Structures are given as structure tokens and as C-alpha cells.
Amino acid sequence: MEKKKKISTKQRIINEAIRLYNEYGAHNITSRHIAAELGISHGNLDYHYKNREAILLAIYKQMREEMSASYEKVSGSSSSFTDFHMLLLHLEAFQYKYRFFNQDVLEISRSYPEVSKLLKETIELRNKQMAEYFERFKKQGFVQDTINTVAERLKRTLRIIITFWLAQREVLSHQKGKSEGEMARHIWELVIPYMTEEGKTEFKAVVDQYGYRYEG
């Protein structure tokens, strides 16, 4: 029987911090809370992570690595729409996995300079990767040339939706309509007006095949 890989103390701290931050918010949880939940001494935790910023930075590096793998992943399909759709579904699931960060991204960015620096670098990287998707759309004939006139604004709008999706859901929590894939639907609705007939056919085929549920 294959032995389960032992989780390091550092990773256990990160996993527990994510759980507690998601439930109570990062600013309401101290390192002592995390240590108590793990059943380790505060000194043990402090040995690995000196303060809250160190923990948040480690979490964000994990987030960045996880999402970078998704941006760079190619499904094996020749369709850029398939790859983009799978990315959107993963992004939405990713938002909920690290919901504390996405709900409090502005406060975290303002409070922790090292996290803010890496966050800004990541946004630049994601903008570049999003532009590469748009180039694939055009190259495969899925979008009209008219998209060029609004491409920069459209990409910026998509980034805003992705970054602040959970924050606005929290503010508008009284509203209905929290079905899976809702963020992906919103994003696709911005692209649909610029699709060619071939693009519309491909989009329908992708949604028919994969739906809006992330299977991980």
C-alpha cells in the first residue's frame, strides 16, 4: 500500500490559516489562533512564519502558482474557446477556495506591502496572458476584427470582474442567482457580441460539452 505523503508543518499552517481566514477574515485571526487550532506552540508557528504578512505572502505565492498552472495549461484541444472556458471555470472555483483574499483584496494590498508588490506583478502577468488568449481567438477566426477597437477596455473589464467578483457578491449577498458558473457566464456575455458565426458555433459546442460546472 502506498504511504500518504506527510504534510509539512509549514503547509499545515498555511492550510489552517486559509480555513480560518475564509471563515473569520484574515484580520480577525492571529498566529496564536492558528497555532491553537493546530495544537502546536506559538513559538513553533513563529519559527516558520514571523507574522501575518509572512503567512499571507506564503498563501498568495501558493495561489499564484496554482493559478499560473491553470493559465498555462492547454487542454489538448485545438480550440482556444475550450481552453478559455476551462480557465474561467477554474478561476471561479479558485475564488471560493481562497475567498478571504478575494473578498478583502484591497485591504490586504494596502496593509501588506510585500503581498501588494507580488499582487501587482501578478496582475501584469495575467493581463499579458489574457491578451494571448485574445490573439488566439482572432487567429482561429472566433472573433471579429471589430474587437480590436475595444480589446484593451474589454480585457481590463474582464480583469476587474475576475478580481472583484466575490467582493461584489458579498456586498450584494441579498440578491439571488448564485448558480455555479455565473462569473464565467458574465465574462462570456461580454465576448459574444464580437464572435463570428464560427465563434458562436464553437462557443455553443464548448458549453454543450462542458457546461458551467468545474470538475477540478
N, C-alpha and C positions, 0 to 999 in steps of 0.2 A: 504493500500500500504506500502510495506517495505521501510523504510528510508535508503538512501545510507549512508554508514559509512563515517564519516568525516575523511579526511586525515589530520594527524597532521602536524604542521609546519615543524618539523624535516624531515618528509617524503616528504613534498612538496619541501623542499630544496634539498634533495637527488635526487628526480625525475627531477628537473630543472637542477641540476648540471650534471646529466647524459646526458640530452638532449644537453646542451651547450658544454660539453666536447666532445660528439660524433661529433658535428658539427664543433667545432673550435680547439679541442685539450685541454687537461687539463691545460697545461702550458700557454695557451693564455687567460684563463678565471680566473678572480679574484672573490673573495667573493662579491665585490661590483657589478660586472656584474650580478651575480646570484640574489642578493637582488633586483637590479633594475628590472630584468625580473619578479620577483615575486611580485613587488610592496610593499616590506617591507623595513624597515630601515636596514642599515648595522649593527647597534647595535643589532637589533633583530636577525639577522643571526649569528652575532658573539657570541651571548649568547648561541646558540645551537652548533656552530662549530667555534672554535677559529681560525683555519687556514685551508689551502688547504689540509694538510695532514690529519686533522681530518675528512674532507669531504671524501677524498679518502679512508680512513680507514673504514668509515661507509659504503661507496659504496662496498668496497671489502668484508666486512662482509656479506652484503646482497647478493653479488654474490656467496660467499662460501655457504651460507645457501641454496640458490636456487639450486645450482648445487649438493650439498650434497644430497638433497631430490631426485634428479634425479638418482644419483649413487646408492642410497639405495632402489629406487623404484623397485618393481617386478611387472611385467605386469599382473600376474595371470597365465601366460603361464609357462609351464614346460621347455620351450626352452631357454637356455642361449643365443642362437643366436638372438632370438626375443628381449630379454631384452637389449642385447648389441647394436643391430641395433637402437632401440628406443633411447638409450642413445646417440649414435653418432648423430642422427638427432637433438636431443635437444641441444647437445653441439654446433652444427653448428649454430643453431638459437640463442643460448646464446652468441656466439662470436659476432654476429651482434648487439644484444641488448646492449652489453657493448663494442662496437667496439673500443672506445678510449683506454680502458685499454689494450685490446689485441694487439692493434697496437703499443702502447708505453710502453709495459710491462717492457722492460729493463730500460728505462729512469725513469719510476715510481719507480721501485725496487731500483735503485741507489740513487734516490733523497729522498726517504721517508723510513727511517729505520723501523718504526712500520709496515708499509704495507709490506715491504720486509720480515720481520720476519714471518708474517702471511702467506705470499705467499709461503715461503719455507716449512712451516708446512703443507700447503695445498698440495703442490707437493708430499710430503712424503705420505700423506694420499691417494692421487689419485693413486700413484704407488702401494700401498697396495691393493686398490680396483680393479685396473686393473689386478693385479696378481690373485685376487679372481675370476675374470671373466675367466682368462685362465685356472684356475683349474676346473671351471665348464665346459668349452669347452672339456677338457680332460676326465672328469668324464662322460660326456654324449656321448663320442665317436665321437665328431665332428671334432677333430684334431688328427693328427698322433703323435706318440711318438717322432718322429724326431724334433718336435717343441721345445722339451726340450733343445736341443743344442743351440738354438738361442733365447730362450724365453726372457732372460734379455735384449739383444740388441733390440729385437723386441718391447718389452714393452717401452723401452727408446725412440725408434724411434716414436712410437705412441704418446708418451707424447710430443715430440718435434713438431710433426705435429699439435697436438691439441693446444699447447701453442703459436706457431708462425704462425698459418695458415693465419690469417688476415694480419699480418705484411708482409708476403711474397706476399700476394695478392696485398697489397698496392704498394710494390716495383715493382711488375710485372703487374701493372694495365693496361698496353698496350696490354697484351695478352688476347685472347678470352677464352671462356669456363668457365663462372661464373655461371653455372646452379646450381639449388638447389641440395643439397646432394653431392656436389663434394668432400668435405672433407671426408664424410662417404665412398664414393667410393674409394678414395685413401687408406683409412685405411683397408677396406675390401680386397683390392687387395694385401696387404701385408700378409694377413692371408690365402687367398685362396690356395696358394701353399702347405700349411700344412694341408688342410682339407682332411678328409676321404671321401669316396663316400657318406656315410651317411651325413656327414657335408655339402657336396656340394648340396645334395638334400634338406637339411634343409635350407641352405642359399638361394637357389632359391625360396623356398616356402615363406620365410620371405620377400624377396624383391618383389615377386609377390603380396603378400598381402598388404604390407605397402608402397612399393615404396621408394622414396627418399625425400618426402615432409614431413616436420614436421607440425603436425596438432595442437600441443600445447594442 
